[in-house]
């Protein structure tokens, strides 16, 4: 079969740039964590809490573009460029509008937003300093992330690596200069980290605009599709994307709820969790790339009318997701001594970090497999509601509820509370496997005539 000849080659071509991009994105977060860890525990914790606003926004952006990719990948299989551009116009209009809304909230009520996560006045003060600068990046990131993620759905993945690689370099340089006050610049601490992020986001936008203007890719966002919505395509987008958006926002809100629970356990726990989360992201760079490649390749195969190939892709990607999860867990365990030595935490924060890293290693396996199924396999064929229902039940009615009880009612030790917070990915596995075996995700969701 032809699938046996070129499958892994195509996976490699897609996954390598996306894994590198994921690694770069983790590098941006790690830059703030490492540098602010040298400034102080309060600055590191404040940056972590301040980053929760963009975290929720980024999940809305990912949900919008991931939902749109259900349509884009299948229309790409049919080579229906006009329909793809209509979808892209809808997504850009929606995401930039929401980005502006997040910016206004972060500028006008930053203290109230941060009080949702912690009552520690020092952490809130540091987080507000961070938000008042980084808020201006939200509309910029909304446009750039939406555009680049949709380009991935048509197998244009290299430009994202170029954009985010340049951004990482700029971010590291500006962070170092402004956080520590190098070359005669004032030492700005957490505000320097925020300024570095702002400069990096502006750089991303400029590179993307140059790429679109200079190389004119075959699929582009057009102004006419932003201001004049196609009602048929808008209906299709809402049908398939709204469950994904709600799924991602609920999942992100769940993580923010986790952060709020952790924030009430002390700054040492917050600092340790910040480092553990960055380590988890590092371990998942290939796993998330596999999930994205799954959605692209299966969606395109369905659009081409090759459902037998799409079914075989699903089986192979399931195995790859498991392998990547085990590899990610090994990375965390191997890097654990280096992380404990290099971050510079001490006392309870260091002790908690050592335990959290072992827990994250196990968590990475479940997350890799579940992400491959939910984000890759299920969404590629329009099965977008299952993931939303699963996250609502396993997170909000499971790990969040019971960890809150464990922390504030029964006053269990911190490691026990943390373990309950991470339990949802393990609960999801049997339900995802059952859904995968039913094959309800193997559907063509395109229209023959979208004009």
Buried (B, 14 or more C-beta within 10 A) or exposed (E): EEBEEEBEEBBEBBBBBBBBBBBBBBBBBBBBBBBBBEBBBBBBBBBBBBBBBBBBBBBBBBBBBBBBBBBBBBBBBBEBBEBBBBBBBBBBBBBBEBBEBBBEBBBEEBEEBBBEBBEBEBBBBBBBBBBBBBBBBBBBBBBBBBBBBBBBBBBBBBBBBBBBBBBBBBBBBBBBBBBBBEEEBEEBBBBBBBBBBBBBBBBBBBBBEEBBEEEEEEBBBBEEBBEEBBEBBBEBBBBBBBBBBBBBBBBBBBBBBBBBBBBBBBBBBBBBBBBBBBBBBBBBBBBBBBBBBBBBBBBBBBBBEBBEBBBBBBEBBBEBBBBBBBBBBBBBBEBBEEBBEEBEBEEBBBBBBBBBBBBBBBBBBBBBBBBBBBBBBBBBBBBBBBBBEBBBBBBBEBBBEBBBEBBEEEEBEBBEBBBBBBBBBBBBBEBBBEBBEEBEBBBBBBBEEBE
